[in-house]
């Protein structure tokens, strides 16, 4: 429930009462009031969240209407007194108008926004440079990418070209700032090589698209649900959005400075799939909660803008997925490494003369773009001669290269029983 305070000329009071009855809104009190020397009616209303936008839309043409909309939830306790638990647990999603206005609050000041983007870039760089995973988590907490991500999805759902342009501008500004900060720090501290954390974070999986879809849905749900209907904080969902965007932004800046184009291309692809994935998921969640092109106090929505923005996002997502699955192993290293490890385990377990101790496959970033092989490290228990070890390693290498189409290096060691 939300509380509305309405100030209206006495002639329009009947319209308010009629609209309130039609939208299941309860007028708690009517008070005679004065405004600039003129007679007015002051009405206090309790409104279900889902009815607020329709109620206000039906009063758009009423002259002299003033509405104060308190976004805080109201616990409306009504008779009978023995049913308070049913009344307070009736937690409704926010109205489409409140969702939209909450999103608009994130496109205000540039100073604080770019300051957080810069600080996020600093912390991302420190985390990747020093290989501190906990600092990478901290960077996700302060990176301000959730705001423009969600307003872009809102603009797509509303069909608001002005808001869409503002959101994309803030998106680009934040990402460019984080990339530039990471690049400058790499130059200042004379970074020459990629750290192991940089290499591991830059690896992509065949399921990479699921992260932006989850992030977009979580961010939209956080804006749409009532404050009391979830234990998940806005900071947590904002961190999930930043987790999709902050590390790739830092990797691009660092990769450009050290000349590791594998990292740069992989991170650019990741940024692109995150942006369109978050937008698509956020759009569908907002539409599910009633955010449409037209609404109360909102004349700018155009269905053509919604269709164009959604079509572009869907086409971009399809194109990026085509690039991913047609460019093996460039954007599939993480998944391929797991499949190669599983294949090697199956081949070892099929033998009776050895027992598997450990198998691990990983792609490196030590060589120029497109020339990095997969390194398969195998430890087995068994009494093998050096020649038998070599033949087994060669057999594994041949099998991997024929099955997965990647160059493989096999490091196999037989430990005595």
Secondary structure, 3 states (H helix, E strand, C coil): CEEEEEEECHHHHHHHHHHHHHCCCEEEEEEEEEECCEEEEEEEEEECHHHHHHHHHCCCCCCCCEEEEECCCCCCCCCCHHHHHHHHCCCCCCCHHHHHHHHHHHHCCHHHHHHHHHHHHHHHHHHHHHCCHHHHHHHHHHCCHHHHHHHHHHHHHHCCHHHHHHHHHHHHHHHHHHHHHHHHHHHHCCCCCCCHHHHHHCCCCCCCHHHHHHHHHHHHHHHHCCHHHCCCCHHHHHHHHHHHHHHHHHHHHHHHHHCCHHHHHHHHHHHHHHHHHHHHHHHHHHHHCCCCCCECCECCCCHHHHHHHHHHHHHHHHHHHHHHHHCCCCCCHHHHHHHHHHHHHHHHHCCCCCEEEEEEEEECCCCCCCCCCEEEEEEEECCCCHHHHHHHHHHHHHHHHHHHCCCEEEEEEEECC
